[in-house]
Amino acid sequence: MLRILIVFIFVLSLTGCMNSWDSHSTTYKVDGVVVEVPVEIDGEPVPPDPGEDGTETLLGIDSNANGVRDDVERWIYAKYQNSHPIVRQIALQAGRAAQIIIQEPEKAMETTDLIAAAQDCNYYFRDYANLYGDSILVDHYIFNKEFKNVQFNTPKRVKAYLEHDSYLSGGVFPATPISKKKSRCHFNIDEFLSK
């Protein structure tokens, strides 16, 4: 009973804190500002709005089969449309990882490294890139509360995330050495640095 109450409170807190968007619109409200979702980013079309159909299942709709739910991808493009392409790639990497961890929460010990890799990539471009001749391109932690509110936006998704988290309880996970954080980016860094 206590677990159900905790999940219920968590869901309420997420829905109360979420950035809002109209799922039938091409705009999002990000950080209190209405932002138009672009039709194309870096030459790639932004996926269509999944509407209510996107919330009916645990994994939602991923029309372009890139591993990121369409609603999450649209939010990333709206939130980071004026950011360096690396920022969007880190957010997309985190979105793919989040989809995988909720798909099979019981495999948390195997899949938790996917989130850690996205975090390491984020930290590299936020804190350490200048030590290795790259530019600091990120000014915040991407897999934050706001991101989680968008990613885990239904009771089923929250439950799966909390279940994943519970399987990690008591685990000890080594930190990635600073010199290896860049290698944890799961995209072609050189391609996006040249944009």
Phi and psi in degrees as GROMACS dihedral restraints (atoms count N, CA, C in turn):
[ dihedral_restraints ]
;  ai    aj    ak    al  type     phi  dphi    fc
    3     4     5     6     1   -62.3    20    10
    4     5     6     7     1   -40.4    20    10
    6     7     8     9     1   -62.5    20    10
    7     8     9    10     1   -42.8    20    10
    9    10    11    12     1   -62.2    20    10
   10    11    12    13     1   -42.5    20    10
   12    13    14    15     1   -62.7    20    10
   13    14    15    16     1   -41.9    20    10
   15    16    17    18     1   -64.2    20    10
   16    17    18    19     1   -43.9    20    10
   18    19    20    21     1   -62.2    20    10
   19    20    21    22     1   -43.3    20    10
   21    22    23    24     1   -61.0    20    10
   22    23    24    25     1   -45.7    20    10
   24    25    26    27     1   -63.9    20    10
   25    26    27    28     1   -41.0    20    10
   27    28    29    30     1   -61.4    20    10
   28    29    30    31     1   -44.2    20    10
   30    31    32    33     1   -62.8    20    10
   31    32    33    34     1   -43.6    20    10
   33    34    35    36     1   -61.8    20    10
   34    35    36    37     1   -40.7    20    10
   36    37    38    39     1   -66.9    20    10
   37    38    39    40     1   -36.0    20    10
   39    40    41    42     1   -66.1    20    10
   40    41    42    43     1   -47.0    20    10
   42    43    44    45     1   -68.5    20    10
   43    44    45    46     1   -28.9    20    10
   45    46    47    48     1   -75.2    20    10
   46    47    48    49     1   -25.4    20    10
   48    49    50    51     1  -102.2    20    10
   49    50    51    52     1    -8.3    20    10
   51    52    53    54     1   -63.7    20    10
   52    53    54    55     1   145.5    20    10
   54    55    56    57     1   -64.7    20    10
   55    56    57    58     1   146.8    20    10
   57    58    59    60     1  -104.9    20    10
   58    59    60    61     1   149.5    20    10
   60    61    62    63     1  -150.0    20    10
   61    62    63    64     1   153.0    20    10
   63    64    65    66     1   -90.5    20    10
   64    65    66    67     1   115.4    20    10
   66    67    68    69     1   -67.1    20    10
   67    68    69    70     1   -10.2    20    10
   69    70    71    72     1  -107.0    20    10
   70    71    72    73     1    17.5    20    10
   72    73    74    75     1  -121.2    20    10
   73    74    75    76     1   172.7    20    10
   75    76    77    78     1  -104.1    20    10
   76    77    78    79     1    13.8    20    10
   78    79    80    81     1  -120.1    20    10
   79    80    81    82     1   153.8    20    10
   81    82    83    84     1  -127.8    20    10
   82    83    84    85     1   153.5    20    10
   84    85    86    87     1  -103.2    20    10
   85    86    87    88     1   107.7    20    10
   87    88    89    90     1  -116.3    20    10
   88    89    90    91     1   121.9    20    10
   90    91    92    93     1    53.8    20    10
   91    92    93    94     1    38.0    20    10
   93    94    95    96     1    81.4    20    10
   94    95    96    97     1     1.9    20    10
   96    97    98    99     1  -117.5    20    10
   97    98    99   100     1   134.3    20    10
   99   100   101   102     1   -76.8    20    10
  100   101   102   103     1   125.7    20    10
  102   103   104   105     1  -122.7    20    10
  103   104   105   106     1   133.0    20    10
  105   106   107   108     1   -77.5    20    10
  106   107   108   109     1   132.9    20    10
  108   109   110   111     1   -78.4    20    10
  109   110   111   112     1   125.4    20    10
  111   112   113   114     1   -68.2    20    10
  112   113   114   115     1   155.8    20    10
  114   115   116   117     1   -79.9    20    10
  115   116   117   118     1   -29.8    20    10
  117   118   119   120     1  -145.3    20    10
  118   119   120   121     1   141.5    20    10
  120   121   122   123     1  -130.9    20    10
  121   122   123   124     1   129.8    20    10
  123   124   125   126     1    50.3    20    10
  124   125   126   127     1    38.5    20    10
  126   127   128   129     1    79.2    20    10
  127   128   129   130     1     1.4    20    10
  129   130   131   132     1  -109.1    20    10
  130   131   132   133     1   136.1    20    10
  132   133   134   135     1   -70.2    20    10
  133   134   135   136     1   140.7    20    10
  135   136   137   138     1   -78.0    20    10
  136   137   138   139     1   137.1    20    10
  138   139   140   141     1   -63.2    20    10
  139   140   141   142     1   155.6    20    10
  141   142   143   144     1   -68.2    20    10
  142   143   144   145     1   158.3    20    10
  144   145   146   147     1   -65.9    20    10
  145   146   147   148     1   122.4    20    10
  147   148   149   150     1   -76.1    20    10
  148   149   150   151     1   -13.1    20    10
  150   151   152   153     1    59.6    20    10
  151   152   153   154     1  -152.7    20    10
  153   154   155   156     1   -65.5    20    10
  154   155   156   157     1   -26.5    20    10
  156   157   158   159     1   -59.4    20    10
  157   158   159   160     1   -27.5    20    10
  159   160   161   162     1   -70.8    20    10
  160   161   162   163     1   -11.3    20    10
  162   163   164   165     1  -109.0    20    10
  163   164   165   166     1     1.7    20    10
  165   166   167   168     1   -77.5    20    10
  166   167   168   169     1   -23.9    20    10
  168   169   170   171     1  -124.8    20    10
  169   170   171   172     1   165.9    20    10
  171   172   173   174     1   -58.7    20    10
  172   173   174   175     1   -45.6    20    10
  174   175   176   177     1   -92.3    20    10
  175   176   177   178     1    -7.6    20    10
  177   178   179   180     1    64.9    20    10
  178   179   180   181     1  -151.9    20    10
  180   181   182   183     1  -115.8    20    10
  181   182   183   184     1   131.7    20    10
  183   184   185   186     1  -129.1    20    10
  184   185   186   187     1    80.0    20    10
  186   187   188   189     1   -65.7    20    10
  187   188   189   190     1   -27.2    20    10
  189   190   191   192     1   -98.9    20    10
  190   191   192   193     1     6.5    20    10
  192   193   194   195     1    52.3    20    10
  193   194   195   196     1    40.2    20    10
  195   196   197   198     1   -99.6    20    10
  196   197   198   199     1     6.6    20    10
  198   199   200   201     1    89.2    20    10
  199   200   201   202     1    -2.5    20    10
  201   202   203   204     1  -115.7    20    10
  202   203   204   205     1   128.7    20    10
  204   205   206   207     1   -56.5    20    10
  205   206   207   208     1   143.4    20    10
  207   208   209   210     1   -58.3    20    10
  208   209   210   211     1   -41.8    20    10
  210   211   212   213     1   -65.5    20    10
  211   212   213   214     1   -36.4    20    10
  213   214   215   216     1   -70.0    20    10
  214   215   216   217     1   -43.4    20    10
  216   217   218   219     1   -61.9    20    10
  217   218   219   220     1   -42.2    20    10
  219   220   221   222     1   -62.8    20    10
  220   221   222   223     1   -41.3    20    10
  222   223   224   225     1   -64.0    20    10
  223   224   225   226     1   -43.0    20    10
  225   226   227   228     1   -58.9    20    10
  226   227   228   229     1   -45.3    20    10
  228   229   230   231     1   -66.9    20    10
  229   230   231   232     1   -35.1    20    10
  231   232   233   234     1   -69.6    20    10
  232   233   234   235     1   -46.3    20    10
  234   235   236   237     1   -66.0    20    10
  235   236   237   238     1   -40.7    20    10
  237   238   239   240     1  -113.9    20    10
  238   239   240   241     1    23.2    20    10
  240   241   242   243     1   -64.6    20    10
  241   242   243   244     1   -24.6    20    10
  243   244   245   246     1  -103.2    20    10
  244   245   246   247     1    11.3    20    10
  246   247   248   249     1   -96.0    20    10
  247   248   249   250     1   166.7    20    10
  249   250   251   252     1   -61.3    20    10
  250   251   252   253     1   143.6    20    10
  252   253   254   255     1   -54.4    20    10
  253   254   255   256     1   -27.7    20    10
  255   256   257   258     1   -60.8    20    10
  256   257   258   259     1   -38.2    20    10
  258   259   260   261     1   -61.7    20    10
  259   260   261   262     1   -46.0    20    10
  261   262   263   264     1   -62.6    20    10
  262   263   264   265     1   -39.4    20    10
  264   265   266   267     1   -64.5    20    10
  265   266   267   268     1   -38.8    20    10
  267   268   269   270     1   -64.6    20    10
  268   269   270   271     1   -42.9    20    10
  270   271   272   273     1   -64.2    20    10
  271   272   273   274     1   -40.3    20    10
  273   274   275   276     1   -65.3    20    10
  274   275   276   277     1   -38.9    20    10
  276   277   278   279     1   -61.5    20    10
  277   278   279   280     1   -42.7    20    10
  279   280   281   282     1   -65.0    20    10
  280   281   282   283     1   -38.6    20    10
  282   283   284   285     1   -63.5    20    10
  283   284   285   286     1   -41.2    20    10
  285   286   287   288     1   -63.7    20    10
  286   287   288   289     1   -44.4    20    10
  288   289   290   291     1   -61.2    20    10
  289   290   291   292     1   -43.6    20    10
  291   292   293   294     1   -63.2    20    10
  292   293   294   295     1   -37.4    20    10
  294   295   296   297     1   -63.8    20    10
  295   296   297   298     1   -41.1    20    10
  297   298   299   300     1   -67.8    20    10
  298   299   300   301     1   -42.0    20    10
  300   301   302   303     1   -68.8    20    10
  301   302   303   304     1   -28.9    20    10
  303   304   305   306     1   -85.8    20    10
  304   305   306   307     1   -16.9    20    10
  306   307   308   309     1   -66.3    20    10
  307   308   309   310     1   -41.5    20    10
  309   310   311   312     1  -139.1    20    10
  310   311   312   313     1    78.5    20    10
  312   313   314   315     1   -57.2    20    10
  313   314   315   316     1   -29.9    20    10
  315   316   317   318     1   -67.4    20    10
  316   317   318   319     1   -12.2    20    10
  318   319   320   321     1   -97.1    20    10
  319   320   321   322     1    26.1    20    10
  321   322   323   324     1   -53.6    20    10
  322   323   324   325     1   -42.0    20    10
  324   325   326   327     1   -63.4    20    10
  325   326   327   328     1   -28.0    20    10
  327   328   329   330     1   -84.8    20    10
  328   329   330   331     1   -34.0    20    10
  330   331   332   333     1  -100.2    20    10
  331   332   333   334     1   -12.8    20    10
  333   334   335   336     1   -61.6    20    10
  334   335   336   337     1   -25.6    20    10
  336   337   338   339     1   -64.8    20    10
  337   338   339   340     1   -22.5    20    10
  339   340   341   342     1   -65.6    20    10
  340   341   342   343     1   -42.4    20    10
  342   343   344   345     1   -67.8    20    10
  343   344   345   346     1   -42.3    20    10
  345   346   347   348     1   -59.8    20    10
  346   347   348   349     1   -38.3    20    10
  348   349   350   351     1   -64.4    20    10
  349   350   351   352     1   -43.4    20    10
  351   352   353   354     1   -63.0    20    10
  352   353   354   355     1   -40.1    20    10
  354   355   356   357     1   -64.8    20    10
  355   356   357   358     1   -43.2    20    10
  357   358   359   360     1   -61.2    20    10
  358   359   360   361     1   -43.7    20    10
  360   361   362   363     1   -60.6    20    10
  361   362   363   364     1   -44.9    20    10
  363   364   365   366     1   -58.1    20    10
  364   365   366   367     1   -48.2    20    10
  366   367   368   369     1   -63.2    20    10
  367   368   369   370     1   -37.5    20    10
  369   370   371   372     1   -58.5    20    10
  370   371   372   373     1   -51.0    20    10
  372   373   374   375     1   -80.7    20    10
  373   374   375   376     1    -6.5    20    10
  375   376   377   378     1   -97.9    20    10
  376   377   378   379     1   -37.4    20    10
  378   379   380   381     1  -122.2    20    10
  379   380   381   382     1   -27.2    20    10
  381   382   383   384     1  -122.0    20    10
  382   383   384   385     1   -10.5    20    10
  384   385   386   387     1   -55.1    20    10
  385   386   387   388     1   -40.0    20    10
  387   388   389   390     1   -65.6    20    10
  388   389   390   391     1   -20.3    20    10
  390   391   392   393     1   -72.3    20    10
  391   392   393   394     1   -19.1    20    10
  393   394   395   396     1  -119.1    20    10
  394   395   396   397     1    19.6    20    10
  396   397   398   399     1    84.7    20    10
  397   398   399   400     1     7.5    20    10
  399   400   401   402     1  -104.6    20    10
  400   401   402   403     1   169.1    20    10
  402   403   404   405     1   -90.5    20    10
  403   404   405   406     1   148.1    20    10
  405   406   407   408     1   -74.5    20    10
  406   407   408   409     1   119.1    20    10
  408   409   410   411     1  -116.8    20    10
  409   410   411   412     1   -10.7    20    10
  411   412   413   414     1  -122.8    20    10
  412   413   414   415     1   136.0    20    10
  414   415   416   417     1  -112.0    20    10
  415   416   417   418     1     9.4    20    10
  417   418   419   420     1  -154.9    20    10
  418   419   420   421     1   172.8    20    10
  420   421   422   423     1   -85.6    20    10
  421   422   423   424     1   119.0    20    10
  423   424   425   426     1   -75.7    20    10
  424   425   426   427     1   -43.6    20    10
  426   427   428   429     1   -81.7    20    10
  427   428   429   430     1    61.4    20    10
  429   430   431   432     1  -101.8    20    10
  430   431   432   433     1  -170.8    20    10
  432   433   434   435     1   -60.1    20    10
  433   434   435   436     1   -42.0    20    10
  435   436   437   438     1   -60.7    20    10
  436   437   438   439     1   -46.1    20    10
  438   439   440   441     1   -60.8    20    10
  439   440   441   442     1   -46.4    20    10
  441   442   443   444     1   -63.1    20    10
  442   443   444   445     1   -35.3    20    10
  444   445   446   447     1   -62.4    20    10
  445   446   447   448     1   -35.5    20    10
  447   448   449   450     1   -78.0    20    10
  448   449   450   451     1   -43.9    20    10
  450   451   452   453     1   -68.9    20    10
  451   452   453   454     1   -42.9    20    10
  453   454   455   456     1  -109.3    20    10
  454   455   456   457     1    68.6    20    10
  456   457   458   459     1  -102.8    20    10
  457   458   459   460     1    12.0    20    10
  459   460   461   462     1  -134.1    20    10
  460   461   462   463     1   159.0    20    10
  462   463   464   465     1   -56.5    20    10
  463   464   465   466     1   -37.9    20    10
  465   466   467   468     1   -63.5    20    10
  466   467   468   469     1   -41.4    20    10
  468   469   470   471     1   -70.4    20    10
  469   470   471   472     1   -39.3    20    10
  471   472   473   474     1   -63.7    20    10
  472   473   474   475     1   -44.9    20    10
  474   475   476   477     1   -60.0    20    10
  475   476   477   478     1   -44.3    20    10
  477   478   479   480     1   -65.1    20    10
  478   479   480   481     1   -39.7    20    10
  480   481   482   483     1   -64.8    20    10
  481   482   483   484     1   -43.8    20    10
  483   484   485   486     1   -66.5    20    10
  484   485   486   487     1   -35.3    20    10
  486   487   488   489     1   -65.2    20    10
  487   488   489   490     1   -45.7    20    10
  489   490   491   492     1   -54.9    20    10
  490   491   492   493     1   -48.0    20    10
  492   493   494   495     1   -61.2    20    10
  493   494   495   496     1   -38.8    20    10
  495   496   497   498     1   -67.0    20    10
  496   497   498   499     1   -31.1    20    10
  498   499   500   501     1   -68.8    20    10
  499   500   501   502     1   -18.4    20    10
  501   502   503   504     1   -90.4    20    10
  502   503   504   505     1    -7.2    20    10
  504   505   506   507     1   -54.2    20    10
  505   506   507   508     1   129.4    20    10
  507   508   509   510     1    83.5    20    10
  508   509   510   511     1    -4.1    20    10
  510   511   512   513     1   -76.6    20    10
  511   512   513   514     1   152.5    20    10
  513   514   515   516     1  -116.8    20    10
  514   515   516   517     1   125.9    20    10
  516   517   518   519     1  -124.7    20    10
  517   518   519   520     1   123.9    20    10
  519   520   521   522     1   -70.0    20    10
  520   521   522   523     1   148.5    20    10
  522   523   524   525     1   -80.6    20    10
  523   524   525   526     1   147.1    20    10
  525   526   527   528     1   -79.7    20    10
  526   527   528   529     1   132.5    20    10
  528   529   530   531     1   -58.6    20    10
  529   530   531   532     1   144.8    20    10
  531   532   533   534     1   -53.2    20    10
  532   533   534   535     1   -40.5    20    10
  534   535   536   537     1   -65.6    20    10
  535   536   537   538     1   -13.3    20    10
  537   538   539   540     1  -110.8    20    10
  538   539   540   541     1    -1.4    20    10
  540   541   542   543     1   -62.9    20    10
  541   542   543   544     1   -40.0    20    10
  543   544   545   546     1   -60.4    20    10
  544   545   546   547     1   -37.5    20    10
  546   547   548   549     1   -68.6    20    10
  547   548   549   550     1   -10.1    20    10
  549   550   551   552     1   -85.5    20    10
  550   551   552   553     1    -3.8    20    10
  552   553   554   555     1   -74.0    20    10
  553   554   555   556     1   127.1    20    10
  555   556   557   558     1   -96.9    20    10
  556   557   558   559     1    46.9    20    10
  558   559   560   561     1  -154.1    20    10
  559   560   561   562     1   167.5    20    10
  561   562   563   564     1   -77.0    20    10
  562   563   564   565     1    95.5    20    10
  564   565   566   567     1   -59.0    20    10
  565   566   567   568     1   -46.1    20    10
  567   568   569   570     1   -58.4    20    10
  568   569   570   571     1   -40.0    20    10
  570   571   572   573     1   -60.2    20    10
  571   572   573   574     1   -43.6    20    10
  573   574   575   576     1   -83.2    20    10
  574   575   576   577     1   -25.1    20    10
  576   577   578   579     1   -68.8    20    10
  577   578   579   580     1   -26.7    20    10
  579   580   581   582     1   -80.6    20    10
  580   581   582   583     1    -6.5    20    10
